[in-house]
Amino acid sequence: MDREERLGPGLRGTRPGLAMGVNRPGAGGGAGAGAGEGGREAPTAASLEKLAELVRQAEAKTRARKLEGETQHAAEQFRAAELRARRAVERLRVLRPAALRTLEQADHD
């Protein structure tokens, strides 16, 4: 079960190692906000956001591949069931007249 399933559809939690809110790098707040590292926090935050987006895209591709595989499997099962149904209908068309003839002949005898 992935993180999104545990939280519910459409809800995303933070990834391990990625912080949200004021604790997120580049979010401001705290005693050293805007000083010390010479603006290094903003590029770090942008890098983390880009990385998070890449992770989301990879997860979406993985889900799409999984759904594609499940869809192909379901289609194969449907085609097999459709073939069995067609064969059963054909058997019914062939066997029913023969059975009716047998019944009619038994009635005449």
C-alpha positions as CSV (number, residue, x, y, z in Angstrom):
1,M,0.0,0.0,0.0
2,D,1.5,3.3,-1.0
3,R,1.4,6.5,0.9
4,E,-1.5,8.0,-1.1
5,E,-3.7,5.0,-0.5
6,R,-3.2,5.2,3.3
7,L,-4.1,8.9,3.3
8,G,-7.0,8.6,0.9
9,P,-7.6,9.6,-2.7
10,G,-6.1,12.9,-3.7
11,L,-4.3,13.4,-0.4
12,R,-0.5,13.5,-0.3
13,G,1.7,13.4,2.7
14,T,5.2,14.6,2.9
15,R,8.0,12.3,1.7
16,P,10.6,11.2,4.2
17,G,13.3,13.9,4.3
18,L,11.0,16.6,2.8
19,A,9.7,19.1,5.2
20,M,6.6,21.3,4.9
21,G,5.7,24.6,6.5
22,V,8.2,26.8,8.2
23,N,10.6,24.0,8.7
24,R,11.0,23.6,5.0
25,P,14.3,25.0,3.7
26,G,13.8,28.4,2.2
27,A,10.5,29.0,3.9
28,G,11.8,31.7,6.3
29,G,11.2,32.0,10.0
30,G,13.8,31.3,12.7
31,A,16.7,33.3,13.9
32,G,18.9,33.0,10.9
33,A,16.3,33.8,8.2
34,G,17.8,35.5,5.3
35,A,21.3,35.7,6.7
36,G,24.3,33.6,6.9
37,E,24.2,31.4,3.7
38,G,23.9,34.1,1.2
39,G,20.6,33.0,-0.4
40,R,21.5,29.3,-0.6
41,E,18.2,28.2,0.9
42,A,16.1,29.3,-2.1
43,P,17.9,27.2,-4.7
44,T,17.9,24.2,-2.3
45,A,14.1,24.6,-1.9
46,A,13.7,24.8,-5.7
47,S,15.8,21.7,-6.1
48,L,13.8,19.8,-3.6
49,E,10.5,20.9,-5.2
50,K,11.9,19.8,-8.6
51,L,12.9,16.5,-7.1
52,A,9.5,16.1,-5.5
53,E,7.9,16.8,-8.9
54,L,10.1,14.2,-10.6
55,V,9.1,11.7,-7.9
56,R,5.4,12.5,-8.5
57,Q,5.9,12.0,-12.2
58,A,7.7,8.7,-11.7
59,E,4.9,7.5,-9.4
60,A,2.3,8.6,-12.0
61,K,4.1,6.6,-14.7
62,T,4.3,3.6,-12.5
63,R,0.6,3.7,-11.7
64,A,-0.2,4.2,-15.4
65,R,1.9,1.1,-16.4
66,K,0.2,-0.9,-13.7
67,L,-3.3,0.2,-14.9
68,E,-2.3,-0.6,-18.5
69,G,-1.2,-4.1,-17.5
70,E,-4.4,-4.7,-15.5
71,T,-6.5,-3.3,-18.4
72,Q,-4.7,-5.7,-20.9
73,H,-5.3,-8.6,-18.6
74,A,-9.0,-7.8,-18.2
75,A,-9.3,-7.4,-22.0
76,E,-7.8,-10.8,-22.5
77,Q,-10.2,-12.3,-20.0
78,F,-13.1,-10.6,-21.6
79,R,-12.1,-11.9,-25.1
80,A,-11.8,-15.4,-23.7
81,A,-15.3,-15.2,-22.0
82,E,-16.7,-13.7,-25.2
83,L,-15.3,-16.7,-27.2
84,R,-16.7,-19.2,-24.7
85,A,-20.1,-17.5,-25.0
86,R,-20.0,-17.6,-28.8
87,R,-19.2,-21.3,-28.8
88,A,-22.0,-22.0,-26.3
89,V,-24.5,-20.1,-28.6
90,E,-23.3,-22.1,-31.6
91,R,-23.6,-25.4,-29.7
92,L,-27.1,-24.4,-28.7
93,R,-28.0,-23.6,-32.4
94,V,-26.7,-27.0,-33.5
95,L,-27.9,-29.2,-30.7
96,R,-31.3,-27.7,-30.1
97,P,-32.8,-28.5,-33.5
98,A,-31.5,-32.1,-33.2
99,A,-33.0,-32.5,-29.8
100,L,-36.3,-31.1,-31.0
101,R,-36.3,-33.5,-33.9
102,T,-35.7,-36.4,-31.5
103,L,-38.6,-35.2,-29.2
104,E,-40.9,-34.9,-32.2
105,Q,-40.0,-38.3,-33.5
106,A,-40.6,-39.8,-30.0
107,D,-44.0,-38.1,-29.9
108,H,-45.0,-39.7,-33.3
109,D,-43.9,-43.2,-32.2
